[in-house]
């Protein structure tokens, strides 16, 4: 009978976070590089596209935040590794800056849609 070694919980969580981050990054980049040229649809469709884009940016932000929390917990055994942890101010500020940039890209793309 083969004896199985227990896997550290962080390793499994790390794979899940990495997979979510990869999917979110792929989705975000595929939209950012694609030139959107829609026919002259009503503004409701444009606002829905804007909402969808900003939701994607927020999802990507949440995944980045969770990954930063996990990394912080690996560096400091007493740190909370949960996805809603308190990050150091400069790390949190950088993540919010990236979110703001993504939201501005969404608005710019929505304004460029005809």
C-alpha positions as CSV (number, residue, x, y, z in Angstrom):
1,X,0.0,0.0,0.0
2,X,1.5,3.3,-1.1
3,X,1.8,6.0,1.5
4,X,0.6,9.4,0.3
5,X,2.4,12.5,1.5
6,X,0.1,15.3,2.7
7,X,0.1,18.3,0.5
8,X,0.5,21.7,2.1
9,X,-2.7,23.7,1.9
10,X,-0.9,26.7,0.4
11,X,0.3,24.6,-2.5
12,X,-3.2,23.7,-3.5
13,X,-4.5,27.2,-2.9
14,X,-1.6,28.6,-4.9
15,X,-2.5,26.5,-7.9
16,X,-6.1,27.7,-7.7
17,X,-5.1,31.3,-7.4
18,X,-2.6,31.0,-10.2
19,X,-5.2,29.4,-12.5
20,X,-7.7,32.1,-11.7
21,X,-5.1,34.8,-12.3
22,X,-4.1,33.2,-15.6
23,X,-7.8,33.0,-16.8
24,X,-8.5,36.6,-15.8
25,X,-5.3,37.9,-17.4
26,X,-6.0,36.1,-20.6
27,X,-9.6,37.5,-20.7
28,X,-8.4,41.0,-19.9
29,X,-5.6,41.0,-22.4
30,X,-7.7,39.5,-25.2
31,X,-10.2,42.3,-24.8
32,X,-7.5,45.0,-24.5
33,X,-5.7,43.9,-27.7
34,X,-8.9,43.4,-29.7
35,X,-10.2,46.4,-31.6
36,X,-13.8,46.7,-30.9
37,X,-15.9,48.0,-33.8
38,X,-19.6,47.5,-33.3
39,X,-22.3,48.6,-35.6
40,X,-24.4,51.5,-34.5
41,X,-26.2,49.7,-31.6
42,X,-28.1,51.5,-28.9
43,X,-26.3,53.0,-26.0
44,X,-27.7,50.3,-23.7
45,X,-25.5,47.8,-25.4
46,X,-22.5,50.1,-25.0
47,X,-23.2,50.5,-21.3
48,X,-23.6,46.8,-20.9
49,X,-20.2,46.3,-22.6
50,X,-18.7,48.9,-20.3
51,X,-20.2,47.2,-17.3
52,X,-18.9,43.8,-18.5
53,X,-15.4,45.3,-18.9
54,X,-15.3,46.9,-15.5
55,X,-16.6,43.7,-13.9
56,X,-13.7,41.9,-15.5
57,X,-11.3,44.5,-14.2
58,X,-12.7,44.1,-10.7
59,X,-12.4,40.3,-10.9
60,X,-8.8,40.7,-12.0
61,X,-8.2,43.1,-9.1
62,X,-9.7,40.6,-6.6
63,X,-7.5,37.8,-7.9
64,X,-4.4,40.1,-7.7
65,X,-5.4,41.0,-4.1
66,X,-5.8,37.4,-3.1
67,X,-2.5,36.5,-4.6
68,X,-0.8,39.3,-2.8
69,X,-2.4,38.2,0.5
70,X,-1.2,34.7,-0.1
71,X,2.3,35.9,-0.9
72,X,2.3,38.0,2.3
73,X,1.3,35.1,4.4
74,X,4.1,33.0,3.0
75,X,6.6,35.7,3.9
76,X,5.1,36.3,7.4
77,X,3.7,33.3,9.2
78,X,1.5,35.5,11.4
79,X,-0.1,37.3,8.4
80,X,-3.6,36.5,7.4
81,X,-3.5,34.6,4.1
82,X,-7.2,35.0,3.3
83,X,-8.3,36.8,0.1
84,X,-9.6,39.8,2.1
85,X,-6.4,40.4,4.1
86,X,-5.0,43.8,5.0
87,X,-2.1,44.6,2.8
88,X,0.7,47.1,3.5
89,X,-0.4,50.6,2.3
90,X,2.1,50.8,-0.6
91,X,1.1,47.4,-1.9
92,X,-2.6,48.1,-1.6
93,X,-2.1,51.5,-3.3
94,X,-0.3,49.8,-6.3
95,X,-3.2,47.3,-6.7
96,X,-5.8,50.1,-6.6
97,X,-3.7,52.1,-9.1
98,X,-3.8,49.1,-11.5
99,X,-7.5,48.8,-11.0
100,X,-8.0,52.4,-11.8
101,X,-5.9,52.1,-15.0
102,X,-8.0,49.1,-16.1
103,X,-11.3,51.0,-15.4
104,X,-10.0,54.0,-17.4
105,X,-9.2,51.6,-20.3
106,X,-12.7,50.3,-20.2
107,X,-14.2,53.8,-20.3
108,X,-11.9,54.8,-23.2
109,X,-12.8,51.6,-25.1
110,X,-16.5,52.3,-24.5
111,X,-16.2,55.9,-25.8
112,X,-14.4,54.6,-28.9
113,X,-17.2,52.2,-29.8
114,X,-19.4,53.6,-32.5
